[in-house]
Amino acid sequence: MNQAQIRKKFRDSEQAADRPRTTSDELAAWIAGHSAHLEPSDLEFLISVGRTLYAAEAEKRWRDAW
């Protein structure tokens, strides 16, 4: 799985090009670099963490926009 595929699992439809690099981007890059060595359950857990982190970042961007 590459970084773009992993990031797609984190988000629904937001375009990453419209915002600065975030912690969820870093996590996606790390997962992509290490996914071959991870157990499937660990990979799913990290993707779940990424989804939660991405949602928190999206909420912060929304709040900052107000």
Rosetta blueprint (number, residue, H / E / L):
1 M L
2 N L
3 Q H
4 A H
5 Q H
6 I H
7 R H
8 K H
9 K H
10 F H
11 R L
12 D L
13 S L
14 E L
15 Q L
16 A H
17 A H
18 D H
19 R L
20 P L
21 R L
22 T L
23 T H
24 S H
25 D H
26 E H
27 L H
28 A H
29 A H
30 W H
31 I H
32 A H
33 G H
34 H H
35 S H
36 A H
37 H H
38 L L
39 E L
40 P H
41 S H
42 D H
43 L H
44 E H
45 F H
46 L H
47 I H
48 S H
49 V H
50 G H
51 R H
52 T H
53 L H
54 Y H
55 A H
56 A H
57 E H
58 A H
59 E H
60 K H
61 R H
62 W H
63 R H
64 D H
65 A H
66 W L
